[in-house]
Amino acid sequence: MSEHRRKPPPQGGGRAAARRGQPGPSSGRRAAPRDAAGPSADSYGDEPAYGSRAEARRAAQRGGGGRRRGPDNAGSGRGRGRAAAPASPKFIDYPRAGKDGWQRWLPSWKVVATACVVGFGSMVAVAGIGYAMVGIPDIAKTAKAQNNVFEWADGSVMVATGGEINRQNLNYAQIPEEMRYAVISQENKTFETDSGVDPKGIARAFLNMARGGQTQGGSTITQQYVKNAMLDDQSQTISRKFKEILVAVKVGAKVPKPEVMAGYLNSAYFGRGAYGIQAASRAYFNKDASKLDPGECAFLAAMLKGATYYDPAGAVSIDPSATSAANTIRATRQMQDTLDKMVEYHHLSAAERSKYTKLPKVQSPHANGQLSGQIGYLVDLAKGYLISHKAETHITADDLQKGGYTIRTTFDKNKVKQLEKAVADVRKENIKPKERPATDKYVQFGGASVEPKTGAIRAIYGGEDWTKHFTNNADATGAQVGSTFKPFVLAAAMKWGVRNPDGPENQPQDARTVASTKSLYSGQNKLKIRDYRGQVWTDRKGKEWLQTNDGDKSEGNPPDYKIDLRYAMQFSVNSAFVQLGMDVGLDKVKESALDAGVLENSLASSSFPSFSIGTSDPSAIRMAGAYATFAASGTQRDPYSVSQVSGKDGVLYKHKGKSKDAFDPEVADNVTDVLKTVVDKGTGTAAQLPGREVAGKTGTTDFNKSAWFVGYTPQLSTAISMFRMDDQAKPKDRKFLKMYGTGGQAKIHGASFPAEIWHDYMIEALKGQPAEKFPTPVPIGKALNAEPSPTPTPSVTQTPTESPSPSPSPTESELEPSPSATITCGFFGCRDGGNENGGNGNGGGTDNGGTDGGPGGTDPSPTLSETTGTTRGNGNGGFFGGGDQNG
């Protein structure tokens, strides 16, 4: 190294002194010592360890020291800076010293271990304090519940019910051994040896709560008993669940197993308002619990799963899937499974088990006197509405069971009484089952009244008495609506129009022609029905569909029998509306009904022409609501039965009216104007109200198995149904019966008893209210002139003895009223010796009358893969199942 590059060493030390004070050579490419805290102060020179002083400075800073600080092992010579004093160690080394980047934030095992020990210790301390503070439940104080108070629309009390305690405690020795082991086998097979808690079940419950779901029931009998004992606090919180677990631990440790079992079976809810095994035995079998046989014990064990879905009586007012038939299947399966497990766990012999292969016979659940008459139907409807709309009300079936709610319904006390009286008067005057048992026995009526401006259900008629007649006839019954469906066809023709025969099948609206009420269609009897392209419609077997009119007579003048749609509605001419439905498209007819408020699960197949004339079976509530849409100039509001719910903390739920524009006012008002003609001078003259405008439609179904009148004023829409069915028979044996001769009449029409009941009720229901007028309709559409159908020839006409077309259900007819006319049978099988399936064998179809499953909504029901058929009911008038249900 040249001399001119060397500098004299500084006086008194400096870098040279510092360098001399370090051991080892001071130059070269050797790495710094491993124990050095940073780069040496002399690591610069001809070949420094870092590329520059800046790098050295940054490296020193990363190592925790400054550039001027000497290395830890520097000598005592004076340098450019003083050596740092050793840092005192942290109590918790976090963030970690001596680590770079993400490693600074990674806790050491010491920190983790310390946190775990502290956390576990804290939990033990909290659990210990909690364990010491909780007490053991008092059996005598368990299963407390409060009444639910149901109010009329005006706030007056209708009834206080739903929370009564029907319980009588039994000693352990009084409880049948088979009952104890039925519960143990099904619920908790290790009950007699476990500690009373199930850690896995507890973990599942906490995980479910963390996800925002409902807490699950206790996994062991001990936990379930404790849960029953804490009915005063059923909040879905971590603290309550933690308290429940502590109580279960203490009970498991200090309470003998027999006492726990007795406490559980004395406090468990079995449905039908029965708490405890003794009350349950009385509610289902009307006997003391000590006399229960193994089959009955296994049955009651099934009820602990949830009587809503296992009680053979059904609970369609709560859930449309909880029908009597479906519940019977579920209860049978659960009972048999319990018996099998009792044998498997050696609690029952195989020989004894073989005696119980069917459900035991249970008694009727409707024995509460205060729910007699219409009150029971009203309460069921309101309860069903709350449960099916739990997303809005936040009230479940379990919540209602515990009670404590004040429920303001929409029901008008006076209107309910008036509707009940109108039905009772007509029944007393005309229906005489003792005199005419073959025709007047099993006659039933249903009814519902809905306010068009709000959707509030003001009155229903569910049957003669809730304690005797269990099906709510205002709700889903399965009775087909007949010609009361025709207004939906007319609305579809004016909303979407008929299709262009030269265009595609699914045509946009601007490619269609909107029909006016002056459009002409053929009223010919046995009309060949054509698709929109003009091709004769045939069934699956290739047979032509010939549409029959009432009495086998044509309307209009030959040769084309043309009548306008107003006249066709006025006298309910089937052929005209069946062809109109084909021209518009049955998909649009279906959409029209749905828009008006009918529920899809109540609609029949739209694959057959007869769909347009009422093969579907909406409830009376839904039909009243759908017609209310026309009364409200096209604004649709779902029927509802609860306006407000209050609890101890104030108002918990308040109904918020929702509406949608189903039809333009021009369409709805024109439908109303046509339906006014029906009442003014058509088939519905019996429904005229002096001084008031009334719009309505009559309906009668094939084989005369149901009859309807649905009508409205601007203030109120009401539907009345009539049919015959023995609903006391087993579900598989229930069927709709013909009404030829019922009430002393040759044939029942919507214009007869249903219209009479409607008239008598509406006179009273509207008393004191001003007579309002319907809006004046604005002319709409074009007067179409549908092509006539050639008169059928013998080559295509089927004889009465041939098999009918396989349409899903029969069509419907109306009687044209005339002062001198006599009521005659006609239309699909009302002729002597004719084929019941159709006047010509092709216009009708198989009769699909039958009971319906009922309502909606609520908590998901147990899977029922064995159930056959479909549940097309719209529970609570259709507002349960599926999405919405009636009120």
Protein Blocks (a to p, Z undefined) as FASTA:
>chain_A
ZZklpccddehiajklmmmmpgcjfedjbdcdfkbgbdcfklgcjbdfbfbfklmmmmmm
mnopafklccfkbcfbdcfbdcdddddddfblcddehiahjllmmccfklmmmmmmmmmm
mmmmmmmmmmmmpccddfklgoiacddddddfkopafbdchjaccdddddfklpcfklmm
mmmmmmommlmmmgoiafklmmmmmmmmmnopacdddfbfklmmmmmmmmmpccdcfklm
mmmmmmmmmmmmmmcfklmmmmmmmmpcebjhigcjklmmmmmnopafklpcfklmmmmm
mmmnopklmmmnbpaklomklcfklmmmmmmmmmmmmmmmmmmnopacfklmmmmmbccd
dddfblcfklgcjllmmmmmmmmmmmmmmmmnopafklmmngoiacddfbdfklmmmmmm
mmmmmmmmmmcfklmmmlmgoiacddddddfknopafbdcfbjblklmmbdfkbcnhiae
kjmlmmmmmmmmmmnopadfkbcfbdcfklpccddfkbccdfbehiacddfkopacddfk
opacddddehiiaedjdfklpacfklmmmnopaklmmmmmmmnopklmmmmmmmnopafk
lpccfkbfklmnopaccdfklmmmmmmmmmnnopacdddfbfbdcdfkocfbdcdddddd
fbafklmmmmmmmmmmmmmmmmklmmpcehiacdddddddehilaccdddddfkbccddd
dddddfkbcfklgccddfehihhiabdcfklmmmmmmmmmmmmmmgoiacdddddddded
jdddddddddddfklmccfkbccdfbfbdcdddddddfkbccddeehhiaghiafkbjno
pmgccdfbdcdebiehiadddddfkbgcjdfbfghhipaghjbdcZZ
